[in-house]
Amino acid sequence: MKKLCIGNWKMNCNKDMLLKFNPNTFMSYENVEVGIAVPHVYIQMAGDRFVEGRPCLCAQDCSGFDSGSHTGEVGARMLKELGVRYVILGHSERRSLLGESNDTVLSKLKLALGAGIEVILCVGETLEQRKNNVTNEVIRSQLDILSEVDGLERINVAYEPVWAIGTGQAASSKDIQSALDQIKNSLSRYTFKSRIIYGGSVKKSNCKEISRIEGLNGFLVGNASLTEEFSSIIKSLV
Ligand code: PGA
């Protein structure tokens, strides 16, 4: 199973950044698949710049509607048509800032898989939930939606504790290991084997240590994917 290293550029992108983008920075490694998730409006341009899937083209979200009168929405089949290989779904910024529920994430998940796009499903607890000792319950409930989905082999799970995202303070190896165990436990009723990756303040200084965690298959990287640190992070998985 190849490892996965996905950069999430969030709402940080412009034409100039893509024009200066050098795909050769992204060496191909046999055991690591590298992708970058760009804002929807830049997907076409990024697709032209990301030569031969280096890095592979990813989206940060898709609509929970298939097509029709949904002003401003971008459907999974549209993304597929533009060459998108992976879509990030259920990111905590969407759950918290835009009120996305597990049901909404489920609708998106079904449409993405139906369109032939692989999913990176984000799960993770807030600081308050962690303090209240309900981390495992939160993860379990966020993964429960999978029981309603076909095509699970195209799902990857990203453990992203909300309190570690963008804070500079990654979760400890012990916390990641414990979440990983919970995720594996929740997935044990299925026959597919999902890649499980970690996201939340992954950077050059901590990637080596985190990459050593047994059973972890890669990273979802926000801020550091906008910098040259991203290459070191990729290399830590090789
Ligand atoms: P971060 O973001 O690496 O900046 O913490 C991770 C994410 O939001 O996926």
Boltz pocket constraint, residues with backbone or C-beta under 6 A from the ligand:
constraints:
  - pocket:
      binder: B
      contacts: [[A, 8], [A, 160], [A, 164], [A, 165], [A, 166], [A, 167], [A, 168], [A, 199], [A, 200], [A, 201], [A, 202], [A, 220], [A, 221], [A, 222], [A, 223], [A, 224]]
      max_distance: 6.0
